[in-house]
């Protein structure tokens, strides 16, 4: 049997994390002491371990609740149901990666379009690109001109 602080310490989480999981219905303590302390069993500890492992690989608390409901009643679920949860999360992750790659390309284009010189930002290609509806590639030409100007000044 574990009190909240003991279980939290064992899994290196804060007491508030366990209280939050209790509030969400993910980890309800098996009982309470006469003074109202949450009491957790080894089974609760295993459930916490499940939650933390699932969270560590990117599952949301909603996903974890779904996985826990399947885990508690395995005989009424198929492996395909579990795989469906995982595949759905995998699609979400891939969409986020695609979005981040788009951000990276766009930021790289903005960075490449600017010479980063000491001149006034009055004609900064990054600011102009963000203000306009033109494609970012239009501003790559300015970089070549800016780099040429920098070379002449430094030459």
SVG drawing of the C-alpha trace seen along z (x, -y; Angstrom):
<svg xmlns="http://www.w3.org/2000/svg" viewBox="-17 -52 55 64">
<polyline fill="none" stroke="black" stroke-width="0.4" points="0.0,0.0 1.2,-3.5 0.2,-6.9 0.2,-9.5 3.6,-10.9 5.2,-7.4 3.7,-6.5 4.7,-9.9 8.2,-9.5 8.5,-5.9 7.5,-7.1 9.2,-10.5 6.1,-12.5 4.5,-15.2 1.6,-14.5 -0.4,-17.0 0.0,-14.8 -1.6,-11.9 -4.4,-14.1 -4.9,-15.3 -5.1,-11.7 -7.6,-11.0 -9.7,-14.0 -9.6,-12.8 -10.6,-9.2 -7.4,-7.7 -6.0,-6.7 -8.5,-6.5 -7.0,-5.4 -8.2,-2.0 -9.2,-3.5 -8.7,-6.3 -7.3,-6.2 -9.4,-7.3 -7.7,-10.7 -8.6,-11.0 -5.3,-10.1 -5.4,-8.4 -4.2,-4.8 -2.8,-3.1 -2.2,0.6 0.4,2.4 -2.3,2.7 -2.7,-1.1 1.1,-1.5 1.0,0.7 -1.7,-1.4 0.3,-4.5 3.3,-2.9 1.0,-2.2 -0.2,-5.8 3.4,-7.2 4.7,-4.9 1.8,-5.8 2.3,-9.5 6.0,-9.2 5.4,-8.0 3.0,-10.7 -0.5,-9.5 -2.9,-12.2 -4.8,-11.6 -7.9,-10.9 -6.0,-8.3 -4.7,-6.8 -8.2,-6.6 -9.3,-4.7 -6.3,-2.3 -7.0,-1.8 -10.7,-1.0 -9.5,1.6 -6.8,2.9 -9.4,3.4 -11.7,5.4 -9.4,7.1 -11.8,10.0 -14.3,7.6 -11.8,5.9 -9.7,7.0 -6.1,6.3 -7.4,4.3 -9.0,1.8 -5.7,1.2 -3.9,0.9 -6.5,-1.6 -5.7,-3.8 -2.0,-3.6 -2.4,-4.1 -4.6,-7.1 -1.9,-8.6 0.7,-7.8 -1.3,-9.7 -1.6,-12.7 2.2,-12.6 2.9,-12.4 0.6,-15.4 2.5,-17.4 5.8,-16.4 4.6,-17.5 3.4,-20.8 6.7,-21.3 8.6,-20.5 6.5,-23.1 7.3,-25.7 11.0,-24.8 11.0,-25.3 9.2,-28.6 11.5,-29.9 14.5,-28.8 13.3,-30.6 12.8,-33.8 16.2,-33.4 17.8,-32.8 16.1,-35.9 17.8,-38.2 21.4,-39.2 21.3,-40.0 23.3,-43.1 23.7,-46.1 21.5,-48.3 18.1,-49.7 15.2,-47.3 13.4,-49.8 13.6,-47.4 14.0,-44.1 13.1,-41.3 11.7,-39.2 9.3,-41.9 8.3,-42.6 7.7,-38.9 5.5,-38.7 3.6,-41.8 2.9,-40.7 0.9,-37.9 3.7,-37.2 5.5,-33.8 8.7,-33.9 10.8,-32.8 10.3,-36.4 12.5,-37.6 15.4,-35.3 16.5,-37.7 16.9,-40.4 19.3,-38.2 21.6,-37.9 21.5,-41.7 22.1,-42.2 25.0,-39.7 26.5,-41.5 26.2,-44.9 27.8,-43.4 30.7,-42.0 31.3,-45.4 31.2,-47.2 33.6,-44.6 35.7,-44.3"/>
</svg>
